[in-house]
């Protein structure tokens, strides 16, 4: 293996090739520069405008996208502020509605209490009227019974039957006068 490598080192370089990497070959130098300048000219004339145009178009798209992003960001901030304001307004309205509902329920409760009190007063007044009417009827019946008893007792005492209307009026007026004294 070592022998073939040594054989390569002993061989002479081909004719016209540089012996060392630091050796200058003017023909190669000239053609390298000629090809480089030719390619540079072709690139500058045909490829460079398209490359620069593409880069500028991309820069413009990026700038437009950045501007659009900034605009959308500002709009989003404005919408967030509007949403927060709307939320605060909704909270205020909800609080106001709750307060109004509470006040309304208090008014309705007070009205219901007043209606109940009015109904109780009406029932009490009606009960008093009925009691008064029953008392008056009972007194009237009691007087009628008293008149009948008085007449029966007087007829027993007198010995005759007192049944005339005049006798009834006399006893009734007497009992009425006794009722007024008490």
RAZIUR-V931688 format. One record per pair of residues at least 12 apart in sequence whose C-alpha atoms are under 8 Angstrom apart, sorted by the first residue. I is the first residue (numbers start at 0). J is the second residue. D is the distance in whole Angstrom. If there is no record, write none. Layout:
i->I j->J d->D
i->I j->J d->D
This chain:
i->142 j->171 d->7
i->142 j->174 d->7
i->146 j->167 d->7
i->146 j->170 d->6
i->146 j->171 d->6
i->149 j->170 d->7
i->150 j->162 d->8
i->150 j->166 d->8
i->150 j->167 d->8
i->150 j->170 d->8
